[in-house]
Amino acid sequence: QVQLVESGGGLVQPGGSLRLSCAASGFTFSNYAMGWYRQGPGKERELVASIVSTAGVSRYYVDAVKDRFTISIDDGKATVYLQIKSVKSEDTGMYFCKARRIYNNEDYWGQGTQVTVSS
């Protein structure tokens, strides 16, 4: 079964950094597009970063985070990371890891990890 487990969230001060992890099992990254979503208080869940690893690696970032967030994959650890630096208050929210099966667009979600930016 496809399973995704996020970790690494917590309380961080503005300007600080955080690394979120998504431990994956039940599939290989070459068959899936991986994404990180966040949902702030009273907001819709939005895609902030994605990565596809087939013959090569391609990444996408929403404009609001592209200079501060880095998405990466460690195949050996079967883990997708989201490195967040220079955090802002608007980064606060629940962060979810999603795997999308490339060939049929079936989605799998993790349970989420909370990031709270506060001084």
N, C-alpha and C positions, 0 to 999 in steps of 0.2 A: 504494500500500500504506500502511496505517496504521503509523506509526512514532512511537515515543516515546523520547526521550533525556533522561535525568536528568543534572543536574550541580549543583554547589554544595555538596556534602558535604565533610566534613573534620573535623578535630579542633577542638573548641571547649571552653572552660572553663565550668564551671557558672555560670549567670547570664548567659552571653553570648548572642549572637544569630547567626542563620544564615538565609540565604535559598536555598532550593532551587528549581531551575528544571526544567521539563519542556517541552522543545521538541517540538512536535507537527507532523506532516506527514501528508498523505494524507486528511484529513478536515476538517470544520468543526465547531467546538465546539457549534453549535446542535443538532447531531444526536447528541451524546454527553454523557453524564454523566462528569465527570472526578473522579478521586479520588487521594488520597495515602494510601499504606499504609506501615506500618513493621513490621519484624520484628526484635525484639531477640534477643540470644543466648538460645537455648533456648526461645524463645517462638513462638507462632503469629503469622502475619502478620495485622495488624489494620488496619481502616480508621480513619484519624485525621481526615480532612477530605475533603469532597467539594463539588463545585460544579456546578450545572446552569444553563446559560445558553440560554434560549429567547427568550420575549418579555421576560423579566426575568431576574434572577439570584437563585438560592437557594443557601444554603450550609448545610453540616452539619459539626459538630465533635463528636468523642467528648468526653465530660465531662472527661477527664483533660487535654485540651489546649485547651479552648474559650476560655480567657482568655489564651492564650499563642501560639496558632497562628493564622495568617490565610492563607486560600487565596484566590487571585485569578487572573483571566485577563486577558491582554493580547492581544486579537484581532489587533492590528496585527503583533505579533511571533509570533503563533501559539504562545504560551507560557503554561503554567500555573505559578504560583509558590506556594510554601509558605514564608511568613515565620515563622520560629520565634524567639521571644524568651524570655528568662529560662529558658534550657535547664536541664534537670535530667538526672541520671544515667539515669533511666528513658527518656529520649528517645534514648538510644544504640540504634543499629540500622541496618539497611539500609532505605532509603526508596525505595519504588516508586511510579511514576506509572501509573495505569490509566485507560483510556478504555473506557466501556461504551456500545455503540450502543443508543440508547434503544428502538428499535422491535423489536429481537430479542434484546437483552441479551448480545450477543457482546462478549467482553472482549479487550482488547489491553493488553499490559504492556510497560513499559520495562525496562531492564536493572538499574536500581537505582543508588543512590548512598549511600555509607556516611557515617553521622554518628556520631562518637564524642565523648562528653562526658566529659572527664577534666581534673583539675587538675594 
